[in-house]
């Protein structure tokens, strides 16, 4: 009797475990050797995942709601690295690596050999020039500083150089980095309203791009007035339209709707760059996405192609107005409609079952520190409207001069303090001892939330917390001597808009949704990382992982 009861209990336990398996099942799952016709990456610059749920009731059915209701959502997705900005963020998505491997430690960083900062996509002394741009355009731009391959690079080589990857964005880095080393990138020139490229890619714009520029869509959009899509009194999820925490457009007295673009152009000399901080910049980009698909015949060949769409208007609007603003809310309501139209296009042209889409962001965004302070939430600011990072840099420089007789701080760049190694050597100082000394002083500053030395990062491994993020942000050849991170709620300025770049949750937590192709509906609270995107897409493509990949495929969740 006891023996029968024992096996009965074991059998019952198996039945219970089977019944509790809530992983979505997809009986029509495609054979593993097949691949989608087209991969589309939608990368929204500065998108916080809470926007999806904050504005949910005002979205229509075909855009963001469709992504969530039909796709697979990872509710707990983060960046591994500390310095959350556009360059490192885009690189993480498609290389599957962190700055410690792909080498992009910021949107710019200090280079000792040059004694200056370089831009993340600056190809020093390459001689590259702008294509389709004004003659004086600084065209020395390419992905050369990114040290690893991307998903698109591996796909290009895997298919015998038959696949195409195209990156498009308002920002140069937003187009260049997702396109990888073997794709083509096009970005917006604010002075002319044209999309341009560099001689790294080609000597002249393709015919389809020239035709797109000839449509002069930016000039048409500049005749518009940006007003709320819905009645403004319905925007209850946002702060009052006129408040002291937001910036304004040049030529306007208050940060309020409506924004008469034609007036700002005619009376205040604004040019096509004015579109950058309006939703219309991303409406333009979706128009370009369709033109790129048709012009390059993406997704219509024998191998998979890729289109990376980096939607950067959100970042410009967020920086100017902040996450609590009605301008940010209106942007996402319009983005929802733009996405719905684009998805309808993909349905008609390919069938969504043949297109793999992922939605993510390059970083999040912080609430305006002065707003947080007025709510009684601590910040590291000593003076709103003044850069906290600048205050730290100045204080460290003063400390070095008082302690050692000279300020030998070369730069405070992307949370990295770069010390003059020649000065340290010439004065017989110990590099590690100086690093520790500077770290101790930095920790005494109110603005500073933590610090760690290069020596510690070179000789130890960290698995959790900010020190682990610092480890993933630290590149042995490019980073500084001490990495410093500010207190929470310290990035940004009280004189208008928000900032980002920290390792805190509001900057590192981002949306991650897969949709289309072989993706079932579902969600997971399992911790996922942006660097997991590359290996996940690579599994669907049956291609090698990018050369520096450290991410883990998420495909097993989506079965």
C-alpha positions in Angstrom: 0.0 0.0 0.0 2.8 2.4 0.9 4.6 1.5 -2.4 1.5 2.3 -4.5 0.9 5.5 -2.6 4.5 6.7 -3.2 4.3 6.2 -7.0 0.8 7.7 -7.1 2.1 10.8 -5.4 5.1 11.0 -7.9 2.7 10.6 -10.8 0.4 13.3 -9.4 3.4 15.7 -9.0 4.3 15.2 -12.7 0.8 16.0 -13.7 0.8 19.2 -11.5 4.1 20.3 -13.0 2.9 19.7 -16.5 -0.3 21.6 -15.8 1.6 24.6 -14.3 3.8 25.0 -17.4 2.5 28.3 -18.7 5.0 28.7 -21.6 3.0 29.5 -24.7 2.9 26.6 -27.1 3.1 27.1 -30.9 2.1 24.0 -32.7 2.9 25.6 -36.1 6.5 26.5 -35.2 8.6 26.8 -38.3 11.4 24.3 -39.0 14.7 25.4 -37.4 16.5 25.5 -40.7 14.2 28.2 -42.1 14.8 31.9 -41.7 12.7 35.1 -42.1 12.7 37.0 -45.3 13.3 40.3 -43.5 14.5 41.4 -40.0 13.3 44.8 -38.9 14.8 46.4 -35.8 12.8 49.3 -34.3 15.1 51.1 -31.8 13.4 54.0 -30.0 15.9 56.4 -28.6 15.3 57.1 -24.9 12.2 54.9 -24.6 11.3 53.8 -21.1 9.2 50.6 -21.0 6.6 52.2 -18.7 5.5 54.5 -21.5 3.8 51.5 -23.1 1.5 51.0 -20.1 1.2 54.6 -19.1 -0.4 55.6 -22.4 -2.0 52.2 -23.2 -5.6 53.3 -23.1 -4.9 55.9 -25.8 -3.1 53.6 -28.2 -4.9 52.2 -31.2 -5.0 48.5 -31.9 -2.5 48.2 -34.8 0.7 49.6 -33.3 2.2 49.2 -29.9 -0.8 47.2 -28.7 -0.4 44.8 -31.6 3.3 44.3 -30.6 2.3 43.5 -27.0 -0.9 41.5 -27.8 0.6 39.4 -30.6 4.4 39.4 -29.8 6.5 38.2 -26.9 7.4 40.8 -24.3 10.4 40.6 -21.9 9.2 42.7 -19.0 12.6 42.7 -17.2 15.1 43.7 -19.8 18.2 45.7 -19.0 21.6 46.9 -20.2 24.5 45.3 -18.6 26.8 48.4 -18.8 27.1 51.6 -16.9 27.3 54.3 -19.5 23.8 54.3 -21.0 23.9 56.4 -24.2 23.2 56.0 -27.9 26.5 54.7 -29.1 27.1 51.9 -26.5 23.4 51.1 -26.6 23.2 50.5 -30.4 26.4 48.5 -30.3 25.1 46.2 -27.5 22.0 45.3 -29.5 23.6 44.1 -32.6 27.1 42.9 -31.4 25.7 41.1 -28.4 28.6 42.6 -26.4 29.2 45.4 -23.9 31.7 48.3 -24.1 34.3 46.2 -22.4 34.4 44.1 -25.6 33.0 46.2 -28.5 35.0 49.2 -27.3 32.4 52.0 -27.6 32.5 53.4 -24.1 30.3 56.4 -24.8 29.0 58.7 -27.5 32.4 60.2 -27.3 35.5 59.6 -25.1 38.9 61.0 -24.4 41.8 59.6 -26.4 45.2 60.0 -24.8 47.2 59.9 -28.0 45.1 62.7 -29.6 44.6 64.6 -26.3 41.0 65.2 -27.2 37.6 63.5 -27.3 36.5 61.6 -30.4 33.0 60.9 -31.5 31.8 57.3 -31.4 31.6 57.2 -35.2 34.6 59.4 -35.9 37.0 57.6 -38.2 40.1 59.6 -37.4 42.4 60.5 -40.4 40.3 58.2 -42.7 39.7 60.9 -45.3 36.1 59.9 -45.7 33.7 62.6 -46.9 30.0 63.2 -46.8 28.0 61.9 -49.7 24.8 63.8 -50.7 25.8 66.4 -48.1 26.9 70.0 -48.1 30.6 70.4 -49.2 31.9 71.3 -45.8 30.2 68.4 -44.0 32.6 66.5 -41.7 32.3 63.1 -43.3 35.0 61.1 -41.5 32.4 58.7 -40.2 32.2 55.0 -40.1 31.8 52.0 -37.6 35.6 51.6 -37.4 35.7 52.2 -33.6 33.3 49.2 -33.1 35.8 46.4 -32.6 33.4 43.4 -33.1 31.1 42.1 -35.8 27.3 42.6 -35.7 24.4 40.3 -36.6 24.3 41.9 -40.1 28.1 41.4 -40.6 27.8 37.7 -39.8 24.7 37.3 -42.0 26.5 39.0 -44.9 29.5 36.6 -44.6 27.2 33.6 -44.0 25.2 34.2 -47.2 28.2 34.7 -49.4 27.8 38.4 -49.3 24.3 38.3 -50.7 22.3 39.7 -47.8 21.8 43.4 -47.2 21.7 45.4 -44.0 20.5 49.0 -44.1 20.6 51.4 -41.1 18.5 54.6 -41.1 18.2 57.3 -38.5 18.0 61.0 -37.8 21.4 60.5 -36.0 24.6 59.5 -37.7 25.5 57.0 -35.0 21.9 55.7 -34.9 22.3 54.7 -38.5 26.0 53.7 -38.6 26.3 51.4 -35.7 23.2 49.2 -36.3 24.2 48.8 -39.9 27.5 47.2 -38.9 30.7 47.1 -40.9 29.2 45.6 -44.1 25.9 47.3 -44.3 24.9 50.8 -45.6 23.8 53.7 -43.4 21.9 56.9 -44.1 21.2 59.7 -41.7 19.6 63.2 -41.7 21.5 66.4 -42.4 19.6 69.0 -40.4 21.0 71.9 -42.5 19.6 70.6 -45.8 16.8 68.2 -44.8 18.4 65.5 -46.9 19.5 62.0 -45.9 23.2 61.5 -46.5 26.0 59.0 -46.1 29.8 58.7 -46.2 32.3 57.6 -48.7 33.0 54.7 -46.3 29.9 53.2 -47.8 29.6 54.6 -51.4 30.7 57.4 -53.7 27.1 58.6 -54.5 23.7 58.1 -53.1 21.6 55.4 -54.8 18.9 56.5 -57.2 16.1 55.6 -54.8 17.6 57.8 -52.1 18.1 60.7 -54.4 14.4 60.3 -55.4 13.4 60.3 -51.8 15.4 63.5 -51.0 13.8 65.1 -54.1 10.4 64.7 -52.5 11.3 67.5 -50.0 9.2 66.0 -47.3 10.9 68.0 -44.5 9.9 71.2 -46.2 6.3 70.0 -46.2 6.4 69.0 -42.6 7.8 72.5 -41.6 4.6 74.1 -42.7 2.7 72.1 -40.0 1.7 73.0 -36.5 2.5 70.5 -33.8 -0.5 70.3 -31.6 -1.7 67.4 -29.5 -3.1 64.4 -31.5 -6.0 64.1 -29.0 -7.6 66.9 -27.0 -5.0 68.1 -24.5 -7.4 67.7 -21.5 -7.3 64.0 -22.1 -3.5 63.8 -21.5 -4.1 63.2 -17.8 -1.0 60.9 -17.6 1.3 63.9 -17.9 2.1 67.1 -16.0 0.6 70.4 -16.8 1.7 71.7 -20.2 3.2 74.9 -18.8 5.6 74.0 -15.9 9.1 75.1 -14.8 10.9 71.8 -15.6 10.8 71.9 -19.4 12.8 73.6 -22.1 11.4 75.5 -25.1 11.9 75.8 -28.8 14.0 78.9 -29.8 11.5 81.7 -30.5 8.9 80.4 -28.0 8.2 81.9 -24.6 6.8 78.8 -23.0 7.1 75.0 -23.4 3.5 74.6 -24.5 1.4 73.5 -27.3 0.8 74.4 -30.1 4.2 74.7 -31.8 3.8 76.6 -35.1 6.7 75.3 -37.1 6.1 77.6 -40.1 6.2 80.6 -37.7 9.5 79.5 -36.2 11.0 79.0 -39.7 9.8 82.3 -41.1 10.3 84.6 -38.1 13.2 82.9 -36.2 15.2 81.4 -39.1 14.8 77.8 -38.1 15.8 75.3 -40.7 15.1 71.6 -41.4 16.9 70.7 -38.1 13.8 72.0 -36.3 12.0 68.8 -37.1 14.4 66.8 -35.0 12.6 67.6 -31.7 9.1 66.9 -33.2 7.3 63.6 -33.9 7.4 64.4 -37.6 11.1 63.5 -37.7 10.1 59.9 -37.1 7.1 60.1 -39.4 9.8 61.0 -42.0 11.9 58.0 -41.0 9.0 55.5 -41.5 8.5 57.0 -45.0 12.2 56.4 -45.6 11.9 52.8 -44.2 9.4 52.0 -46.9 11.5 53.6 -49.6 14.6 51.6 -48.4 12.7 48.3 -48.5 11.4 49.1 -52.0 14.6 50.7 -53.3 16.9 48.0 -52.1 14.3 45.2 -52.6 14.9 44.1 -49.0 13.4 40.8 -48.1 12.7 39.8 -51.7 15.7 37.7 -52.5 16.9 34.2 -51.6 18.5 35.2 -48.3 17.4 37.3 -45.3 17.9 41.1 -45.3 17.9 43.5 -42.4 16.5 47.0 -41.8 17.5 48.9 -38.7 15.3 51.9 -37.9 16.7 54.1 -35.1 13.9 56.4 -34.1 15.6 59.4 -32.6 12.9 62.1 -32.2 12.0 60.6 -28.9 15.4 61.4 -27.5 15.4 65.1 -28.6 11.9 65.5 -27.3 12.8 63.8 -24.0 15.9 65.9 -23.5 13.9 69.1 -24.1 10.7 68.4 -22.2 11.3 65.3 -19.9 9.4 62.1 -19.3 6.5 63.7 -17.5 5.6 66.1 -20.3 2.7 66.2 -22.6 5.1 66.5 -25.5 6.5 63.0 -24.7 3.0 61.6 -24.4 2.0 63.1 -27.7 5.1 61.7 -29.4 4.2 58.1 -28.3 0.6 58.4 -29.4 1.9 59.4 -32.8 4.6 56.8 -32.9 1.8 54.2 -32.2 0.0 55.4 -35.3 3.2 55.4 -37.4 4.0 51.8 -36.4 0.5 50.7 -37.2 0.8 52.0 -40.7 4.2 50.4 -41.1 3.0 47.1 -39.9 0.1 47.2 -42.4 2.6 47.8 -45.1 4.7 44.8 -44.0 1.5 42.7 -43.9 0.7 43.6 -47.4 4.1 43.2 -48.9 5.5 40.1 -47.0 3.0 38.7 -44.6 4.0 39.3 -41.0 4.8 35.5 -40.6 7.8 36.2 -42.9 9.1 39.2 -41.0 11.0 39.2 -37.7 10.6 42.4 -35.7 12.2 43.5 -32.5 11.4 46.7 -30.6 13.9 48.0 -28.0 15.7 51.2 -27.0 19.3 52.4 -26.7 18.8 53.7 -23.2 16.0 55.0 -20.9 15.6 58.4 -19.4 15.5 60.1 -16.0 12.9 62.5 -14.6 14.1 66.0 -14.4 16.1 66.2 -11.1 14.6 69.5 -10.0 11.1 68.0 -10.3 12.2 65.0 -8.3 13.7 67.3 -5.6 10.5 69.3 -5.4 8.7 66.0 -4.7 11.0 65.4 -1.8 13.1 62.7 -3.6 16.9 63.1 -2.9 19.2 64.0 -5.8 22.9 64.5 -6.0 22.6 68.1 -7.3 24.1 70.9 -5.4 22.9 73.5 -7.8 20.2 72.9 -10.4 20.9 74.1 -13.9 24.7 73.3 -13.4 26.2 70.0 -14.6 26.8 67.7 -11.7 29.5 66.0 -13.7 31.2 69.4 -14.3 31.1 70.0 -10.5 32.8 66.6 -9.9 35.5 67.3 -12.5 36.3 70.7 -11.0 36.4 69.3 -7.5 38.8 66.5 -8.4 41.0 68.9 -10.3 41.2 71.2 -7.3 42.0 68.2 -5.0 44.8 67.1 -7.2 46.4 70.5 -7.2 46.1 70.9 -3.5 47.4 67.4 -2.8 50.1 66.9 -5.4 50.9 70.4 -6.5 49.4 70.2 -9.9 46.0 69.3 -11.5 46.9 66.3 -13.7 43.3 65.4 -14.5 43.2 65.2 -18.3 39.5 64.7 -18.7 36.3 63.5 -17.0 34.6 61.8 -19.9 31.7 59.4 -19.8 32.1 58.9 -16.0 35.8 58.1 -16.6 38.5 60.2 -14.9 41.6 60.2 -17.1 44.8 61.0 -15.2 48.1 62.1 -16.8 50.3 59.0 -16.7 53.4 61.0 -17.8 53.0 63.3 -14.8 52.6 60.3 -12.4 55.7 58.6 -13.9 57.8 61.7 -13.9 57.1 62.3 -10.2 57.7 58.8 -9.1 54.1 58.2 -8.0 52.4 54.8 -7.9 49.6 54.6 -10.4 47.4 52.3 -8.2 48.0 54.4 -5.1 46.9 57.5 -7.0 43.8 55.8 -8.4 42.8 54.8 -4.9 43.4 58.3 -3.6 41.3 59.9 -6.3 38.6 57.3 -5.7 38.5 58.1 -2.0 38.2 61.8 -2.7 35.5 61.3 -5.3 33.4 59.3 -2.8 33.4 62.3 -0.4 31.5 64.4 -3.0 27.7 64.7 -2.5 27.1 64.2 -6.2 28.9 60.9 -6.4 27.1 57.6 -5.8 30.1 55.3 -6.2 33.5 54.9 -7.7 35.9 52.1 -8.7 39.5 52.1 -9.9 40.9 50.7 -13.1 43.2 48.5 -11.0 40.2 46.9 -9.3 38.4 46.4 -12.7 41.6 44.8 -14.2 42.0 42.4 -11.3 38.6 41.5 -10.0 35.3 40.3 -11.4 31.9 41.6 -10.3 28.6 39.9 -10.9 25.9 42.3 -9.4 25.3 45.9 -8.8 26.9 49.1 -10.1 30.4 47.6 -9.9 29.3 44.9 -12.3 27.9 47.5 -14.7 31.2 49.4 -14.4 33.1 46.3 -15.3 31.0 45.8 -18.4 31.6 49.5 -19.3 35.4 49.3 -18.8 37.6 48.8 -21.8 41.2 48.1 -20.9 42.6 50.1 -23.7 40.1 53.0 -23.9 38.8 53.6 -20.4 40.1 56.0 -17.7 41.8 55.5 -14.3 38.8 55.8 -12.1 35.1 55.3 -13.1 32.7 57.4 -11.1 28.9 57.2 -11.1 26.6 59.9 -9.8 23.8 59.6 -7.3 20.3 58.6 -8.5 18.2 61.4 -10.0 21.3 63.5 -10.7 21.6 63.4 -14.5 19.8 66.2 -16.4 19.2 69.9 -15.7 16.4 71.7 -14.0 16.5 74.4 -16.7 14.7 72.1 -19.2 14.3 68.5 -20.0 16.1 65.3 -18.9 19.3 63.5 -19.2 20.6 59.9 -19.2 23.8 58.0 -19.1 23.7 56.4 -15.6 23.6 52.8 -14.5 20.4 53.3 -12.5 17.2 51.5 -13.4 15.5 54.4 -15.1 18.4 54.5 -17.7 19.2 50.8 -18.0 15.7 49.3 -18.1 14.3 49.3 -21.6 11.5 47.6 -23.6 12.2 44.4 -25.4 9.5 42.8 -27.6 9.8 40.3 -30.5 7.0 40.1 -33.0 6.1 38.4 -36.3 7.8 35.4 -38.0 7.8 32.5 -35.5 7.1 34.5 -32.4 4.1 33.4 -30.2 2.2 35.7 -27.9 3.5 35.7 -24.4 5.6 37.5 -21.8 8.3 36.7 -19.3 9.6 38.4 -16.1 12.9 36.5 -16.5 15.8 38.9 -16.5 17.0 39.6 -20.1 19.7 41.8 -21.4 19.9 44.0 -24.5 23.0 42.1 -25.5 20.8 39.0 -25.7 19.1 40.4 -28.9 22.1 39.6 -31.2 22.3 35.9 -30.3 18.5 35.5 -30.3 18.2 36.9 -33.9 21.3 34.9 -34.9 19.5 31.7 -33.9 16.5 32.6 -36.1 19.0 33.3 -38.9 21.1 30.2 -38.4 24.2 32.3 -38.5 27.3 32.5 -36.3 27.0 34.8 -33.3 28.9 38.1 -33.6 32.5 37.8 -32.7 32.3 39.5 -29.3 28.9 38.1 -28.2 28.4 37.5 -24.5 24.6 37.4 -24.6 22.3 34.4 -24.3 19.7 33.4 -26.9 16.1 34.0 -25.6 14.5 31.7 -28.2 13.6 29.0 -25.8 11.2 31.4 -24.1 9.4 32.0 -27.3 8.2 28.5 -28.2 
